[in-house]
Amino acid sequence: MKIVIANDHGAVALKFRLVKWLESQGHQVVNLGIDTEDRVDYPDQAELAVQEYFRGGYDFGIVCCGTGIGISIAANRHKGIRCALIHDSYTARMAKEHNNANFVAFGGRGEYVEPVEQILGVYMNAKFEGGRHATRVAKLDTIC
């Protein structure tokens, strides 16, 4: 898979962890995030990731900030982006199966009960169910 990732200063270590794991699994990762804890604004980082994703060729995007909340809100401001803030295997699976999320968000300052690599792997291996969910996702994509 080809994945774009971006982060702010609140998720540098988490971004490195995710990139390392993804690359060890054979995936191509385009890192648009910062590599130091110098302050940047999460809306700007979400914008970078979304615009790169829209260039095409990506399977999905990952955005990370301190909580994952702000950067997921920023990503979701863009028509066609369905960014899910996932925090365990269940929400990861539902993000794909029911919502066909094309972006996922993580918080670098939060605590996860499962390894983030496991959570991300569940999302990546899930398949969109379509059916009644396709109608709902289509409605999401009409919202400006």
C-alpha positions as CSV (number, residue, x, y, z in Angstrom):
1,M,0.0,0.0,0.0
2,K,1.0,3.6,-0.5
3,I,0.2,5.8,2.5
4,V,0.6,9.5,3.3
5,I,1.2,10.5,6.9
6,A,1.4,13.9,8.6
7,N,1.8,15.0,12.2
8,D,2.3,18.0,14.5
9,H,4.6,18.3,17.4
10,G,2.3,16.3,19.7
11,A,2.8,13.1,17.8
12,V,6.4,12.9,16.5
13,A,7.3,9.7,18.4
14,L,4.1,8.1,17.3
15,K,4.6,9.0,13.7
16,F,8.1,7.5,13.7
17,R,6.7,4.3,15.3
18,L,3.9,4.0,12.6
19,V,6.2,4.8,9.7
20,K,8.8,2.2,10.9
21,W,6.1,-0.5,11.3
22,L,4.5,0.3,7.9
23,E,7.8,0.2,6.1
24,S,8.7,-3.1,7.9
25,Q,5.5,-4.5,6.4
26,G,6.5,-3.5,2.9
27,H,4.4,-0.4,2.5
28,Q,5.4,2.8,0.9
29,V,5.0,5.8,3.3
30,V,5.2,9.5,2.2
31,N,6.1,11.4,5.4
32,L,4.8,15.0,5.3
33,G,4.9,15.4,9.1
34,I,7.5,17.1,11.2
35,D,10.4,15.2,12.7
36,T,11.1,17.5,15.7
37,E,8.9,18.8,18.5
38,D,9.0,22.4,17.1
39,R,5.5,23.7,17.3
40,V,3.4,23.6,14.1
41,D,-0.4,23.9,13.7
42,Y,-2.3,20.7,13.2
43,P,-4.7,22.2,10.6
44,D,-1.7,23.0,8.4
45,Q,-0.4,19.4,8.7
46,A,-3.8,17.9,7.9
47,E,-4.0,20.2,4.8
48,L,-0.6,18.9,3.6
49,A,-1.7,15.3,4.0
50,V,-5.1,15.8,2.3
51,Q,-3.7,17.7,-0.6
52,E,-1.1,15.0,-1.2
53,Y,-3.8,12.3,-1.0
54,F,-5.9,14.2,-3.6
55,R,-3.0,14.0,-6.0
56,G,-3.8,10.4,-6.3
57,G,-2.1,7.0,-5.9
58,Y,-2.7,6.6,-2.2
59,D,-4.6,3.9,-0.4
60,F,-5.2,6.0,2.6
61,G,-3.8,8.7,4.9
62,I,-2.8,9.0,8.5
63,V,-2.8,12.2,10.6
64,C,-1.6,12.5,14.1
65,C,-1.6,15.3,16.7
66,G,-1.6,15.3,20.5
67,T,-5.1,13.8,20.9
68,G,-5.9,13.0,17.3
69,I,-9.1,15.1,17.7
70,G,-8.0,18.4,16.2
71,I,-6.2,17.0,13.2
72,S,-9.1,14.6,12.4
73,I,-11.5,17.6,12.5
74,A,-9.2,19.5,10.2
75,A,-8.9,16.6,7.7
76,N,-12.7,16.1,7.7
77,R,-13.2,19.7,6.6
78,H,-12.2,18.6,3.1
79,K,-15.0,17.2,0.9
80,G,-14.3,13.5,0.1
81,I,-12.2,12.9,3.3
82,R,-13.7,10.5,5.8
83,C,-11.2,10.6,8.7
84,A,-11.8,8.4,11.7
85,L,-10.2,8.8,15.1
86,I,-9.5,5.2,16.0
87,H,-8.4,4.1,19.4
88,D,-8.8,0.3,19.4
89,S,-9.3,-2.7,17.1
90,Y,-13.1,-2.3,17.1
91,T,-13.1,1.3,16.1
92,A,-10.5,0.6,13.5
93,R,-12.5,-2.2,11.9
94,M,-15.7,-0.2,12.0
95,A,-14.0,2.8,10.4
96,K,-13.4,0.8,7.3
97,E,-16.3,-1.7,7.3
98,H,-19.1,0.8,8.0
99,N,-17.6,4.2,7.2
100,N,-15.1,3.4,4.4
101,A,-12.7,5.8,6.1
102,N,-9.9,7.0,3.8
103,F,-8.0,8.6,6.6
104,V,-7.3,7.6,10.2
105,A,-6.2,9.7,13.1
106,F,-4.2,8.9,16.2
107,G,-3.2,10.9,19.3
108,G,0.5,11.0,20.2
109,R,-0.2,11.9,23.8
110,G,-2.9,9.3,24.5
111,E,-2.6,5.8,25.9
112,Y,-3.7,2.8,23.9
113,V,-4.8,-0.5,25.4
114,E,-3.6,-2.2,22.2
115,P,-0.4,-1.6,20.3
116,V,-1.1,1.1,17.7
117,E,0.5,-1.2,15.1
118,Q,-2.2,-3.8,15.8
119,I,-4.9,-1.2,15.6
120,L,-3.7,0.1,12.3
121,G,-3.3,-3.4,10.9
122,V,-6.9,-4.1,11.7
123,Y,-8.0,-1.1,9.8
124,M,-5.8,-1.9,6.9
125,N,-7.1,-5.5,6.7
126,A,-10.7,-4.6,7.0
127,K,-13.0,-4.3,3.9
128,F,-15.8,-1.9,3.3
129,E,-19.1,-3.8,3.6
130,G,-21.1,-1.6,1.2
131,G,-24.8,-2.3,1.2
132,R,-26.7,-0.1,3.6
133,H,-23.4,1.5,4.6
134,A,-22.7,2.7,1.0
135,T,-25.9,4.8,1.1
136,R,-24.7,6.4,4.3
137,V,-21.2,7.0,3.1
138,A,-22.7,8.6,-0.1
139,K,-24.6,11.0,2.1
140,L,-21.5,11.9,4.0
141,D,-19.8,12.7,0.7
142,T,-22.5,15.2,-0.3
143,I,-22.0,17.3,2.8
144,C,-20.0,20.4,2.1
